[in-house]
Amino acid sequence: MTFKAVRINILDMNPFTKIGKEWLLITAGTADNCNTMTASWGGLGFLWNRNVATVYIRPQRYTKTFVDATDTFTLSFFGRDFRKELTYLGHTSGRDIDKIAKAGLTPHNFEDTVGFEEAEMVFVMKKLYQAPIDPEKFLDAQIAEHYPEKDYHDMYIAEIVKVYVKEN
């Protein structure tokens, strides 16, 4: 499959659907050595005069070690046809098995990081900010219910430096 780079301002997508309903993969590394995880929490916006995405990764996730080891990562969007694969990738660690191969996905280099050939759209991200979620700052006490293990996410704000869409 081939991808073409497009300007972000031509995208016609609903981030609430793409992130919250269809999910995405956060991936870092290279095509030869990478890991990925499914995400259904995040946001897209404009901050510090840049187009950005915000993603959240729990400290125990193996993918976090890959994201933390480099300045870049990708967000790969697939659509609803890949629900089974994204469910598997979200529930399985890549620490001990090649979960990407078992899910039937093909790593593909984008810039100096990696996404997937099967994706319909890939954002190449450059990390700008990282901080742990501080439970002391929750203004709504019910949010703590998302953390029964007290494994608070790290929040990453990253610039969307390139957008690739699959060519038909």
Residue pairs with C-beta under 8 A, 6 or more apart in sequence:
1 108
1 117
1 118
1 166
1 167
2 166
2 167
3 108
3 110
3 122
3 164
3 165
3 166
3 167
4 164
4 165
4 167
5 162
5 163
5 164
6 163
6 164
6 165
7 163
8 51
8 160
8 163
11 121
11 163
13 77
13 121
15 43
15 44
18 24
18 77
19 39
19 40
19 41
19 42
19 43
19 44
20 40
20 41
21 80
22 77
22 78
22 79
22 80
23 38
23 39
23 40
23 78
23 83
23 86
23 90
24 38
24 39
24 40
24 42
24 75
24 76
24 77
24 78
24 86
25 36
25 37
25 38
25 39
25 74
25 75
25 76
25 78
25 86
25 89
25 115
25 116
25 119
26 36
26 37
26 39
26 55
26 57
26 63
26 67
26 73
26 74
26 75
27 34
27 35
27 36
27 37
27 63
27 66
27 73
27 74
27 76
27 107
27 113
27 114
27 115
27 116
28 34
28 35
28 63
28 66
28 67
28 69
28 70
28 72
28 73
28 74
28 113
28 114
29 35
29 66
29 69
29 70
29 113
29 114
30 107
30 109
30 113
30 114
31 107
31 108
31 109
31 114
32 107
34 66
34 100
34 107
34 114
35 62
35 63
35 65
35 66
35 94
35 100
36 63
36 76
36 89
36 94
36 99
36 100
36 105
36 116
37 57
37 61
37 62
37 63
37 89
37 90
38 86
38 87
38 89
38 90
39 55
39 56
39 57
39 75
41 55
41 56
41 153
42 53
42 54
42 55
42 56
42 75
43 53
43 54
44 51
44 52
44 53
44 54
44 160
45 51
45 52
45 53
45 54
46 52
47 157
48 128
50 128
50 159
50 160
51 159
51 160
52 128
52 157
52 158
52 159
52 160
53 75
53 123
53 125
53 157
53 158
53 160
54 155
54 156
54 157
54 158
55 75
55 155
55 156
55 158
56 133
56 153
56 154
56 155
56 156
57 63
57 64
57 67
57 153
57 154
57 156
58 64
58 151
58 152
58 153
58 154
59 132
59 151
59 152
59 153
59 154
60 151
62 93
62 94
62 95
63 94
64 154
66 73
67 73
67 127
67 156
68 130
70 112
70 113
71 126
71 127
72 111
72 112
72 113
72 124
72 125
72 126
72 127
72 161
73 113
73 125
73 127
73 158
74 110
74 113
74 114
74 115
74 122
74 123
74 124
74 125
75 122
75 123
75 125
76 115
76 116
76 119
76 121
76 122
77 119
77 120
77 121
77 122
77 123
78 85
78 86
78 116
78 118
78 119
78 120
79 120
82 118
85 103
85 104
85 105
88 99
88 102
88 103
89 99
89 100
89 103
89 105
92 99
92 102
93 99
94 100
100 107
104 118
105 116
105 117
105 118
106 116
106 117
106 118
107 114
107 115
107 116
107 117
108 114
108 115
108 116
108 117
108 122
110 122
110 124
110 162
110 164
111 124
111 161
111 162
113 124
113 125
115 122
115 124
115 164
116 122
119 166
120 165
120 166
121 163
121 164
121 165
121 166
122 163
122 164
123 160
123 162
123 163
123 164
124 160
124 161
124 162
124 163
124 164
125 158
125 159
125 160
125 161
126 158
126 159
126 161
127 156
127 157
127 158
128 157
128 158
128 159
129 155
129 156
129 157
130 154
130 155
130 156
130 157
131 154
131 155
132 152
132 153
132 154
132 155
133 152
133 153
133 154
133 155
134 152
135 144
135 147
135 150
135 152
138 144
